[in-house]
Amino acid sequence: MSALEVRNLRKAFGGLEVIANLNLSVPAGQRRAVIGPNGAGKTTLFNLITGWQPPTSGEILLHGVPLRSGRPDLVTRGGLSRSFQKNMLLDSVTVLENLRVACQAADRSRHSFLRSPASFPDVRRKARRAAEKMHLDNCLDRTVNELSYGQKRQLEVAVALCAEPKILLMDEPAAGTSPAERTNLIRLINELPADLTIVLVEHDMDVVFAICDVVTVLSYGKVLATGSKDEIQGNPEVIEAYLGKQHA
């Protein structure tokens, strides 16, 4: 059984078809990249998988269970989490508080509005574990505004890990990072547990090939090709549509 399966997925905005009868199957523990030129449908695909937008038709399954569109909370509870390309952090509070809020959102204590955060030690322990996974445990008391850009990207991933997902969608996690920050982020992602399924959208092909086992290429909302690094790099259709001759 696949960790994530997309069956005949279609999304149209009026007369514009953004996703066209797309099929995708990602086995548990696989690192899968989804690449393609701007407008290929990558972000829309993520929005459909996470329940932020309803599909026009088709089906999405997590570990064989169909998703209910329009309920991102149920998607998260089903074991899927997502990091975003744009900064979704609380800039004026600490790293620990960002992670505590994310952990509590996935915990039954989220309904306890009148109790102090300090009264939820399990939530705080989960927050610290998420920080450790992305090597942020040495700056828990710093506000997000004090972090370097690379550390903010690490925190975005750590926030997504607070839900303890089985499947992690990552939307351009290395966008805007320096070469050194990018190298560090790749290493941290590669150190995540091997049984965590990762689906990565990323324009930087060096990042894609350093993290992912299998690459799916989208073009105009359709799957153009799926294969290993070598297969994708040597595919003439992919080279023409996206990668360019420098990757041939």
C-alpha positions in Angstrom: 0.0 0.0 0.0 1.3 3.5 -0.9 1.8 6.1 1.8 0.3 8.7 -0.6 -1.8 7.9 -3.7 -3.5 10.3 -6.1 -6.0 8.8 -8.5 -7.3 10.6 -11.6 -7.0 14.0 -9.9 -8.4 17.0 -11.7 -8.6 20.6 -10.7 -10.1 23.3 -12.9 -10.7 27.0 -12.1 -13.5 27.9 -14.5 -12.3 26.9 -17.9 -8.6 26.7 -16.8 -7.5 23.1 -16.1 -4.5 23.2 -13.7 -4.4 19.5 -12.8 -5.4 17.1 -15.5 -6.2 13.5 -14.5 -3.1 13.2 -12.5 -2.0 9.8 -11.0 0.8 9.6 -8.4 1.8 6.8 -6.0 4.5 7.4 -3.3 5.6 4.3 -1.3 6.2 4.7 2.5 9.7 6.0 3.3 10.4 7.3 -0.2 11.9 10.7 -0.9 9.9 11.9 -4.0 10.5 15.2 -5.8 7.8 16.9 -7.9 9.3 19.4 -10.3 8.2 21.4 -13.3 8.2 24.9 -14.7 6.1 27.7 -13.3 2.4 27.0 -13.9 2.9 23.2 -14.0 0.5 22.7 -11.1 2.9 21.8 -8.3 1.5 24.2 -5.6 -2.1 23.4 -6.6 -1.3 19.7 -6.2 0.0 20.4 -2.6 -3.1 22.5 -1.9 -5.3 19.6 -3.0 -3.4 17.0 -1.0 -3.5 19.0 2.2 -7.2 19.8 1.8 -6.8 23.5 1.3 -8.6 23.3 -2.0 -11.2 20.7 -3.2 -10.5 18.7 -6.3 -12.8 19.0 -9.3 -12.7 15.2 -9.5 -10.5 12.4 -8.5 -9.3 10.9 -5.2 -6.4 11.3 -2.7 -5.6 8.6 -0.2 -3.3 8.5 2.8 -2.2 4.9 3.6 -5.3 3.8 1.7 -7.8 6.1 3.5 -9.5 8.7 1.2 -9.1 12.3 2.3 -11.9 14.7 3.0 -11.4 17.9 1.0 -11.8 21.2 2.9 -10.6 19.7 6.2 -6.8 20.4 6.5 -7.1 19.5 10.3 -8.3 16.0 9.4 -5.5 15.7 6.9 -2.9 16.6 9.6 -4.5 14.1 12.0 -4.3 11.5 9.3 -0.5 11.8 9.4 0.4 14.4 6.8 2.1 17.7 7.4 3.4 20.5 5.2 6.1 23.2 5.2 5.5 26.3 3.2 7.7 28.3 0.8 6.7 31.6 2.4 7.4 32.4 6.0 4.5 31.3 8.2 6.3 31.8 11.5 5.4 34.0 14.4 8.3 36.5 14.1 8.0 38.3 17.5 8.0 35.2 19.7 10.6 32.6 20.5 11.6 29.5 18.6 10.3 27.4 21.5 6.9 29.2 21.5 6.5 28.8 17.7 7.1 25.0 18.1 4.9 24.8 21.3 2.0 26.4 19.4 2.5 24.0 16.5 2.7 21.0 18.8 -0.4 22.1 20.8 -2.4 22.6 17.6 -2.0 18.8 17.0 -2.6 17.9 20.6 -5.9 17.4 22.5 -4.8 20.2 24.8 -5.6 22.7 22.0 -9.0 23.0 23.6 -7.7 24.1 27.0 -7.6 27.9 26.3 -7.5 29.0 29.9 -4.5 27.0 31.1 -0.9 28.2 31.1 1.3 26.7 28.3 3.7 25.6 31.2 1.0 23.2 32.4 1.5 21.0 29.3 4.9 19.4 29.8 4.3 16.8 27.1 3.7 19.5 24.5 6.9 21.3 25.5 8.9 18.0 25.2 7.5 17.4 21.7 8.5 21.0 20.8 12.0 20.4 22.0 12.3 17.2 20.1 11.3 18.9 16.9 13.9 21.6 17.5 16.6 18.9 18.0 15.8 17.3 14.7 16.5 20.5 12.9 19.4 21.5 15.2 17.6 24.5 16.7 17.9 23.4 20.3 20.6 25.9 21.0 18.4 28.9 20.1 15.0 28.0 21.7 14.9 31.3 23.6 15.6 33.5 20.7 12.8 35.3 18.8 12.4 34.4 15.2 13.4 37.9 14.2 16.9 37.1 15.7 17.4 34.1 13.5 19.4 33.9 10.3 17.5 33.2 7.1 18.8 29.6 7.0 17.6 29.0 10.6 14.2 30.3 9.7 14.0 27.7 7.0 15.0 25.0 9.5 12.3 26.2 11.8 9.7 26.0 9.1 10.5 22.3 8.7 10.6 21.8 12.5 7.1 23.3 12.8 5.8 20.8 10.2 7.5 18.0 12.2 5.6 19.0 15.4 2.5 17.1 14.1 4.7 14.0 14.1 3.7 13.2 10.5 4.2 10.0 8.6 4.2 12.0 5.3 5.9 15.4 5.0 5.2 17.7 2.1 8.0 20.4 1.6 7.4 23.4 -0.6 10.8 24.7 -1.7 12.4 24.4 1.7 15.8 25.8 0.4 14.4 28.8 -1.4 16.5 31.9 -0.8 19.2 30.1 1.2 22.9 30.7 0.7 25.1 27.8 -0.5 26.2 27.0 3.0 22.7 27.2 4.4 21.5 25.0 1.6 24.1 22.4 2.3 23.2 22.4 6.0 19.5 22.1 5.3 20.1 19.2 2.9 22.0 17.4 5.6 19.3 17.9 8.2 16.6 16.7 5.9 18.6 13.6 5.0 19.0 12.9 8.7 15.3 12.7 9.3 13.9 9.2 10.1 14.1 6.8 7.1 10.4 5.8 7.5 9.3 9.4 7.0 7.8 9.8 3.5 8.9 13.1 2.0 7.4 14.7 -1.1 9.4 17.8 -2.1 8.7 20.6 -4.5 11.9 22.4 -5.3 13.3 24.4 -8.2 16.9 23.9 -7.2 17.9 20.6 -9.0 21.0 20.2 -6.8 18.7 20.1 -3.8 16.3 17.7 -5.5 19.0 15.2 -6.5 20.7 15.4 -3.1 17.6 14.5 -1.2 15.2 12.5 -3.5 15.2 8.9 -4.7 12.6 9.4 -7.4 11.6 12.5 -9.4 8.2 13.2 -11.0 8.1 15.9 -13.6 4.8 17.9 -14.2 4.0 19.8 -17.3 0.7 21.7 -17.7 -0.9 19.7 -14.8 0.1 16.3 -16.2 2.8 13.8 -15.3 5.5 14.1 -18.0 7.9 11.5 -16.5 8.8 9.7 -13.3 12.1 8.1 -12.6 15.5 8.0 -10.9 17.9 10.9 -11.1 19.7 9.4 -14.0 16.5 8.6 -15.9 15.2 12.1 -15.4 18.5 13.7 -16.4 18.6 11.6 -19.6 15.0 12.1 -20.6 14.8 14.2 -23.8 11.2 15.4 -23.0 12.2 16.6 -19.6 15.3 18.3 -20.8 13.3 20.2 -23.4 10.5 21.1 -21.0 12.4 22.0 -17.9 15.9 21.0 -17.0 17.8 22.5 -19.9 20.9 21.2 -21.7 23.2 21.9 -18.8 21.7 19.0 -16.9 21.9 16.5 -19.8 
